[in-house]
Amino acid sequence: MWEIFLKEVMRLTKPTLFTNIPVTCEEKDLPGDLFNQLMRDDPSTVNGAEILMLGEMLTLPQNFGNIFLGETFSSYISVHNDSNQVVKDILVKADLQTSSQRLNLSASNAAVAELKPDCCIDDVIHHEVKEIGTHILVCAVSYTTQGGEKMYFRKFFKFQVLKPLDVKTKFYNAESDLSSVTDEVFLEAQIQNITTSPMFMEKVSLEPSIMYNVAELNSVSQAGECVTTFGSRAYLQPMDTRQYLYCLKPKKEFAEKAGIIKGVTVIGKLDIVWKTNLGERGRLQTSQLQRMAPGYGDVRLSLEAIPDTVNLEEPFHITCKITNCSERTMDLVLEMCNTNSIHWCGISGRQLGKLHPSSSLCLALTLLSSVQGLQSVSGLRLTDTFLKRTYEYDDIAQVCVVSSAIKVES
């Protein structure tokens, strides 16, 4: 009878620390110091910390355990010849079947010439898990008996790959240089540990696209040294969330070529590296993050200068910048409409002249407020006489209006 078995398929994982369950009692109780003495004599406890459930011995994994996306799946495969005859041309193949592909994980695709009785063929496979969901390890063995009969069998091992981190991103647009159209983009990445064990966050970085330069804003300077804002410990406890902040600026050549960057642009991707338990390493890279550039319409109005605090019923000055974001020349007329609290000083209906595509002009305007408190600057209108189209700008900014009797400290 010919019998060759796929004797064992075992996942290779690092051991864990053994934890004991302490049993204690008061000294005045009947056992006295007996329980404490037993724990002190237990070789698995830590001297001086016997009742803290901290072990100093390692224990082998008792089950398959959890496999998380980004970790390396390692498995030991053993094929044993249980017959009393020599078999020939033994070929062991290990494939990993996912929802989208089938991967060959065998270290060698060459057949073993012969396998003697009570001998084994061992193989260790490794694979970095890159998909979430059900995975099936397919182990196939083919061999030839001494009589020339070809034999073949397969075994299947199913396991689930779980998600270790929950990553959320937010984009914030800011005008870094008010004299140009190259705007900064701030990216906030929220990373949450959704496993049941702590993680050591080894690296969280942003790899920008070719259009941007990136600056990390996750460190501060203390006593001449640069330290992270999270402190000296980079551990992320289960269900804890940590925020990472990055500032991206368009490269000069792209800003000069494209002017204001419009539409959907690729920002880059996050690279996250962590370690768990006894140094098991995991790594995730997000897909390319995309950002929708803010829409300014045909005409963009921005503020170059405005005071924070002004006196009641006293004129103050602001500087506005008007940019033609369209692909045609405009002939603009400026109109100023008063509100209940904000009053413009000057002539409404002023001709600003022609403004070519991607060109800008600055305007110095004067206004005053008749109401105290936090007031919104509104009421600017720009009309393109070529197309008879009017662009309205309200809630441009806010100023704090105080009584002139109160001394305003700068």
Buried (B, 14 or more C-beta within 10 A) or exposed (E): EBEBBBBEBEBEBEEBBBBBEBEEEEEEEEBEEEBBEBBEEEEBBBEEEBEEEBBEBEEEEEEEEBBBBBBBBBBEBBBBBEBEBBBBBBBBBBBBBBEEEEEEBBEEEEBBEBBEBEEEBEBEBEBEBBEBEEBBBBBBBBBBBEEEEEBEEEEEBEBEBBBBBEBEBEBEEEBEEEEEBBBBBBBBBEBBBBBEEBBBBEEBBBEBBEBBEBEEBBEEEEEEEEEBEBEEEBBBEEEEEBEBBBBBBBBEEBBEEBBBBEEEBBBBBBBBBBBBBEEBBBBBEBEEBBBEBEEBEBBBBBBBEBEEEBBBBEEBEBBBBBBBBBEEEBBBBBBBEEBEBBBBEEEBEEEBEEBEBBEBEEBEBEBBBBEBEEBBBBBBBBBBEEEEEEBEBEEBBEBBBBEEEEEEEE
